[in-house]
Amino acid sequence: IVILNIVMLLEVIILLKIHPYNIRFINPTIIGAATFALILYIDYTLHYVTGFYKLLVFIPSIMVIYSCLIYKWSIYTEDKVVISSIKMKFFKIIG
């Protein structure tokens, strides 16, 4: 699958002379790496937490850290429009 994706990417770049990705695709990758680094630091500091309790600590931590970083650094104008429409629908349902 990886080889097929690389071949398709090269086909688009070489034959169509366009680059299929823009700079917006890099932000989530960098934010994912930062989240991974923070989770490794938390794991290092909480080395005494093991087993199921480790899952209870790390899964919500990953979700919160990644979501906050995405919201802070990777939200563009189009994304804000979608988020605001979802908020309006949510608050309309609640009343």
C-alpha positions in Angstrom: 0.0 0.0 0.0 2.8 2.4 0.8 4.6 1.7 -2.5 1.3 2.3 -4.4 0.8 5.6 -2.6 4.3 6.7 -3.4 3.9 5.7 -7.1 0.6 7.7 -7.2 2.2 10.7 -5.6 5.1 10.6 -8.1 2.6 10.2 -11.0 0.8 13.4 -9.9 4.0 15.3 -9.4 5.7 14.2 -12.6 2.9 13.8 -15.1 0.5 16.5 -14.0 3.2 18.9 -12.8 1.4 19.8 -9.6 2.1 19.2 -6.0 -1.0 17.6 -4.3 -0.2 18.8 -0.8 0.1 22.3 0.7 1.6 23.6 3.9 -1.6 22.9 5.9 -0.9 19.1 5.9 2.3 19.7 7.8 0.7 21.2 10.9 -1.1 18.1 12.2 2.0 16.1 11.7 4.1 18.5 13.8 1.4 18.6 16.4 1.2 14.8 16.5 5.0 14.7 17.1 4.7 17.3 19.9 1.9 15.3 21.5 4.0 12.2 21.3 6.9 14.0 23.0 4.6 15.3 25.7 3.2 11.8 26.3 6.7 10.4 26.6 7.6 13.1 29.1 4.4 12.2 31.1 5.3 8.6 30.9 8.8 9.3 32.2 7.5 11.4 35.1 4.7 8.9 36.0 6.8 5.8 35.7 5.1 4.2 38.7 1.7 4.1 36.9 1.3 0.7 35.2 -1.3 -1.5 33.6 -4.9 -0.4 33.2 -4.3 2.8 35.2 -1.7 3.8 32.6 -4.4 3.6 30.0 -6.8 5.6 32.1 -4.1 8.4 32.3 -2.7 8.3 28.8 -5.7 7.9 26.5 -7.5 11.1 27.8 -4.2 12.9 27.9 -3.5 12.2 24.3 -6.9 13.3 23.2 -6.8 16.5 25.2 -3.3 17.5 24.3 -3.8 16.8 20.6 -7.2 18.5 20.5 -6.0 21.6 22.2 -2.9 21.9 20.0 -4.9 21.4 16.8 -7.4 24.0 18.0 -4.7 26.5 18.9 -2.4 26.2 15.8 -4.2 24.4 13.0 -7.6 26.1 12.7 -8.1 28.0 9.5 -11.0 30.2 8.4 -12.9 27.4 6.6 -12.5 25.2 9.7 -13.9 28.0 11.9 -17.0 28.3 9.7 -17.7 24.6 10.1 -17.1 24.6 13.8 -19.4 27.6 14.3 -22.2 25.9 12.4 -21.8 22.8 14.5 -21.9 24.9 17.7 -25.1 26.6 16.5 -26.8 23.3 15.7 -25.7 21.9 19.0 -27.0 24.8 21.0 -30.2 24.8 18.9 -30.8 21.2 19.9 -30.1 21.9 23.6 -32.5 24.8 23.6 
